Amino acid sequence: MKSKIDIKNLNLFIGKQQILKNVNVQIPENKITIILGPSGCGKTTLLKSLNRLTDLYEDVKVSGEIIIDNEDILHSNQDVTAIRKKMGLLAQRPYPLPMSIFKNVAYGIRISDSENKKTIPQRVEYHLKQVNLWDEVKDRLHSPASRLSIGQQQRLCLARGLAVDPEIILADEPTSALDPISSQAIEQKFIELKEQYTVVMVTHILRQARRIADYVIFMYLGEVVECGTAEEFFSNPKEERTKAYLKGAFN
Amino acid sequence: MKLKKTEEIFFKFLMYISVSFITASLFLIVFSIFYKGLPSLSWEMVSETPKGGFYFGKEGGILNAIIGSLYLSIGATILAMLFGIPIALFMNVYLRKYNRFVNGIRFFLDLLWGIPSIVYGAFGFTIMVMLGIKTSLLAGIITVSIFILPIMVRALDEVLKTVPVGLFEASLSLGSTRSETAFRVFLRQTIPGLATAILLSFGRAIGDAASVLFTTGYTDHIPTSIMQPTATLPLAIFFQLGSPIEEVRSRAYSSALILTIIILLISVISRIVSAKYNKHRIKF
């Protein structure tokens, strides 16, 4: 199992409060890795530190290393936008950009690759098809993205993220605002996407984790309690806290 | 339970009282402007500059002040926008992380908002003396833009504050820089509110008399360059209202009516324009 992201001794403080405590995990390439745990355990913070969105907050101090493709992104000289471009983000609820459906997908392409203007329509079509949204929107590509349903918006956000050719997909409870059918569509999509991408997804829904996880990281109060392949994690948990969580002791 | 209901009724009553009080005074002002201004409003008023004897009730109009006011306030609003929009974006996109610092800036902007416009006028006048500029449209534009800048920045800032962090993160994680996020996402998301904010500043600019009193001068001619002095509507109203002649005083009201109509027209136009962009706004 080849690892794509290697997190070493990651500590994160907001003010004096320690949010992440000495996190050491490896995230395998072309697999779906689920970060699991009760609310407030630092799952989202861990995910956001992967593409350095933690830079946006006041009083956040990060130490340790996050190595992606042999490069420590926390101490890299590389432009932070280049690091972020490697990762598509899917948030808890969709945040389409305030523009048309077409421009939402084209946005990332336009800002990162301004030479190939002519191919933009084809690429937009390709990525909308990739998330099975094309048939629903092909007749109204230039109408505002705000008019789509929440489920469609979330798929649009996925297409928009894929359009910048990331290697990793970060998803923060991407189905929490969606209805069951839309959720299923997203889950199904992730299973297909792992062929080409490394998927990291945060969830607190145990059943969702059981359905799609290849690899599980279980967090509790800022620490990684246990991590391993899904099979082993669910059938043969080692830690007491994991066993308690799987039984539904805390949520 | 009964007490709660009485409380509810009491506060509802208070709200009705204050709403009707405000609405009534607004209508009273508009009504008195129309009532006193309509009789002397004529095509001559808006299409001619003052002729000899205008200030004694003879023929002529206030075209000089209408044009002067439009030049002045459009110029000042554009100048203030050139600085105001980047400042407000900087506060909300670049400095978002430094909340305490931004709140400090907000505090000082609010202080500046509260300074009477005559002080800005005096300040502008001092600068003019230092630089050796005469009373002119240019001096007026600069002074008025300094005066409306804090108003504009705070109004824009209040609008930009409403952009959710999630949208900011979404844009950044697509690999855009902060300035791309500011100009392509933040501005688009808030266009209707921005139009309102800019309009608010425009309204202050066109309606203020004190800041232009020392700086733009007053003339019966329409200025042909920004180095010439110009008349403005608020000063036209001020001068005419102080006249002992009945005829002239009633022209002051029709000048006020014209000013009100200009502001009304501009707000209608800006609403139509911003409605065009409103459809793209993501509702959260």
Interface residues (C-beta under 8 A of the other chain):
Chain A: K48 N51 L53 D55 L56 Y57 E58 T81 A82 R84 K85 M87 G88 L89 A91 Q92 R93 Y95 P96 L97 P98 M99 S100 Y107 G108 I111 S112 P144 A145 S146 R147 C157 R160 G161 V164 L170
Chain B: R96 K97 Y98 N99 R100 P164 V165 G166 L167 F168 E169 A170 S171 L172 S173 L174 G175 S176 T177 E180 R184 V185 R188 Q189 K279 H280 R281 I282 K283
